[in-house]
Amino acid sequence: MAKLNFGGVEENVVTREEFPLSKAQQVLKNETVAVIGYGVQGPGQALNQKDNGINVIVGQRKNSKTWDKAVRDGFVPGETLFEIEEALQKGTIICYLLSDAAQIALWPTVKKHLTKGKALYFSHGFGITFNEQTGIIPPKDIDVFLVAPKGSGTSLRRMFLQGRGLNSSYAIYQDATGKAFDRVVALGIAVGSGYLFETDFRKEVYSDLTGERGTLMGAIQGIFSAQYEVLRAKGHTPSEAFNETVEELTQSLMPLVAENGMDWMYANCSTTAQRGALDWWKRFRDATKPLFNELYESVATGKESQRSIDSNSQPDYREKLEVELKELRESELWQAGKTVRGLRPENQKATAKESNSSTKEVFRKQALKSESIG
Ligand SMILES: NC(=O)c1ccc[n+]([C@@H]2O[C@H](COP(=O)([O-])OP(=O)(O)OC[C@H]3O[C@@H](n4cnc5c(N)ncnc54)[C@H](OP(=O)(O)O)[C@@H]3O)[C@@H](O)[C@H]2O)c1
């Protein structure tokens, strides 16, 4: 395993160079990998493994749109696509890719089929780390590990088809067979990871829950919203407020940051932007750090996982969720975003057709709407 230096700290990393696909195929040649669940991660991981020559089957409940999708994707009922319990029986490695809430509900069924020497694979540390809440306690005579791709299953598949790879973390919770390392890394490569970095179940889930509540989704929406509201309250139009808050970030800056880092961005912007960003970033850090500490504590004490389990298992979960999503969708910020996206040259034809309005008209309507809000 390679030791790489990350900003002065050495970490264990497995790359495709040292663990090529041929080695992964060799390690998995006598295994039947059963991917249980065909939601978001399921298709990405199952299709990539299939294309990589791994013996993979899918377990999915029948009479659902998801089952039909698996058929459309090339999985054959009775050959490579089965009801969940049948797939659990056939699989020697069980990739447990149901939603985290469904994993709790299905656990008694899964447990029955975890016979000696099999492996249980997760893509999240949630079920095991919070096992007092989830009840997911595997038998001692099986391997338990995870590969967590750092992105959506859709990106995992898309990048695989482009010949690229998403980075993933991996962790071993139980090594009953002595083969857990080879098995988990082989699976990591087979599902299409670019490289794999080492973690443990607890760290994986703590960082993941913090990240998605923080800068990846929660904090960023909060900051977008705060800046947009200030600009609007000070008389800026929705299009101007949206462009200065989101559009420039996603269209121009973030692709460059992804390529070169924020340090490069700071060194390669106008001197005016540079002076301001250098003056303000530490103030934003200091203002938000207490909230990030509070968030981490909320994750570490199990409050966030309990909240997620409680809300996701309510019978009216979907209706309540829809109300919250509607608020976001219908907010002026994201409605303005929709119009701005439609004005991108590559989308303009569609927008013109859709709304039958001229560009001027789109903005006029937006301005009228915002007057009544602002
Ligand atoms: N979303 C991501 O991109 C992502 C990224 C990294 C890691 N992960 C982790 O990967 C795992 C899978 O996540 P996901 O987002 O792919 O899950 P998901 O899309 O929410 O999973 C949906 C799957 O679960 C099945 N399901 C739901 N409730 C069920 C029930 N009561 N009985 C039987 N099947 C049920 C669905 O079948 P039906 O369609 O029939 O309901 C579908 O196959 C999770 O541990 C997650 O944390 C996800």
Ligand as a Chemical Component Dictionary entry (heavy atoms), coordinates in Angstrom:
data_LIG
# 
_chem_comp.id                   LIG 
_chem_comp.type                 NON-POLYMER 
_chem_comp.pdbx_formal_charge   0 
_chem_comp.three_letter_code    LIG 
# 
loop_
_chem_comp_atom.comp_id 
_chem_comp_atom.atom_id 
_chem_comp_atom.alt_atom_id 
_chem_comp_atom.type_symbol 
_chem_comp_atom.charge 
_chem_comp_atom.model_Cartn_x 
_chem_comp_atom.model_Cartn_y 
_chem_comp_atom.model_Cartn_z 
_chem_comp_atom.pdbx_ordinal 
LIG N1  N1  N 0  -26.870 8.233  -2.807 1  
LIG C1  C1  C 0  -25.567 8.127  -3.030 2  
LIG O1  O1  O 0  -25.087 8.443  -4.106 3  
LIG C2  C2  C 0  -24.636 7.563  -1.974 4  
LIG C3  C3  C 0  -23.303 7.943  -1.961 5  
LIG C4  C4  C 0  -22.418 7.289  -1.108 6  
LIG C5  C5  C 0  -22.917 6.304  -0.256 7  
LIG N2  N2  N 1  -24.257 5.997  -0.249 8  
LIG C6  C6  C 0  -24.729 4.913  0.630  9  
LIG O2  O2  O 0  -25.120 3.816  -0.210 10 
LIG C7  C7  C 0  -26.217 3.111  0.392  11 
LIG C8  C8  C 0  -27.357 3.073  -0.591 12 
LIG O3  O3  O 0  -27.800 4.405  -0.764 13 
LIG P1  P1  P 0  -28.684 4.864  -2.001 14 
LIG O4  O4  O 0  -28.792 6.357  -1.934 15 
LIG O5  O5  O -1 -28.215 4.209  -3.224 16 
LIG O6  O6  O 0  -30.071 4.228  -1.542 17 
LIG P2  P2  P 0  -31.489 4.510  -2.127 18 
LIG O7  O7  O 0  -31.393 4.994  -3.528 19 
LIG O8  O8  O 0  -32.287 5.312  -1.184 20 
LIG O9  O9  O 0  -32.015 2.983  -2.101 21 
LIG C9  C9  C 0  -33.137 2.672  -2.666 22 
LIG C10 C10 C 0  -33.156 1.138  -2.748 23 
LIG O10 O10 O 0  -33.660 0.642  -1.509 24 
LIG C11 C11 C 0  -34.837 -0.134 -1.801 25 
LIG N3  N3  N 0  -35.767 -0.058 -0.668 26 
LIG C12 C12 C 0  -36.170 1.038  0.008  27 
LIG N4  N4  N 0  -37.013 0.684  1.001  28 
LIG C13 C13 C 0  -37.128 -0.671 0.949  29 
LIG C14 C14 C 0  -37.814 -1.634 1.726  30 
LIG N5  N5  N 0  -38.558 -1.284 2.761  31 
LIG N6  N6  N 0  -37.690 -2.941 1.376  32 
LIG C15 C15 C 0  -36.924 -3.320 0.328  33 
LIG N7  N7  N 0  -36.231 -2.460 -0.433 34 
LIG C16 C16 C 0  -36.323 -1.154 -0.126 35 
LIG C17 C17 C 0  -35.395 0.520  -3.067 36 
LIG O11 O11 O 0  -36.299 -0.333 -3.701 37 
LIG P3  P3  P 0  -37.685 0.304  -4.276 38 
LIG O12 O12 O 0  -37.292 1.172  -5.416 39 
LIG O13 O13 O 0  -38.449 -0.899 -4.649 40 
LIG O14 O14 O 0  -38.284 1.104  -3.168 41 
LIG C18 C18 C 0  -34.103 0.734  -3.844 42 
LIG O15 O15 O 0  -33.638 -0.474 -4.400 43 
LIG C19 C19 C 0  -26.553 3.864  1.674  44 
LIG O16 O16 O 0  -25.871 3.254  2.744  45 
LIG C20 C20 C 0  -25.997 5.252  1.425  46 
LIG O17 O17 O 0  -25.681 5.930  2.609  47 
LIG C21 C21 C 0  -25.114 6.594  -1.092 48 
# 
loop_
_chem_comp_bond.comp_id 
_chem_comp_bond.atom_id_1 
_chem_comp_bond.atom_id_2 
_chem_comp_bond.value_order 
_chem_comp_bond.pdbx_ordinal 
LIG N1  C1  SING 1  
LIG C1  O1  DOUB 2  
LIG C1  C2  SING 3  
LIG C2  C3  SING 4  
LIG C2  C21 DOUB 5  
LIG C3  C4  DOUB 6  
LIG C4  C5  SING 7  
LIG C5  N2  DOUB 8  
LIG N2  C6  SING 9  
LIG N2  C21 SING 10 
LIG C6  O2  SING 11 
LIG C6  C20 SING 12 
LIG O2  C7  SING 13 
LIG C7  C8  SING 14 
LIG C7  C19 SING 15 
LIG C8  O3  SING 16 
LIG O3  P1  SING 17 
LIG P1  O4  DOUB 18 
LIG P1  O5  SING 19 
LIG P1  O6  SING 20 
LIG O6  P2  SING 21 
LIG P2  O7  DOUB 22 
LIG P2  O8  SING 23 
LIG P2  O9  SING 24 
LIG O9  C9  SING 25 
LIG C9  C10 SING 26 
LIG C10 O10 SING 27 
LIG C10 C18 SING 28 
LIG O10 C11 SING 29 
LIG C11 N3  SING 30 
LIG C11 C17 SING 31 
LIG N3  C12 SING 32 
LIG N3  C16 SING 33 
LIG C12 N4  DOUB 34 
LIG N4  C13 SING 35 
LIG C13 C14 SING 36 
LIG C13 C16 DOUB 37 
LIG C14 N5  SING 38 
LIG C14 N6  DOUB 39 
LIG N6  C15 SING 40 
LIG C15 N7  DOUB 41 
LIG N7  C16 SING 42 
LIG C17 O11 SING 43 
LIG C17 C18 SING 44 
LIG O11 P3  SING 45 
LIG P3  O12 DOUB 46 
LIG P3  O13 SING 47 
LIG P3  O14 SING 48 
LIG C18 O15 SING 49 
LIG C19 O16 SING 50 
LIG C19 C20 SING 51 
LIG C20 O17 SING 52 
# 
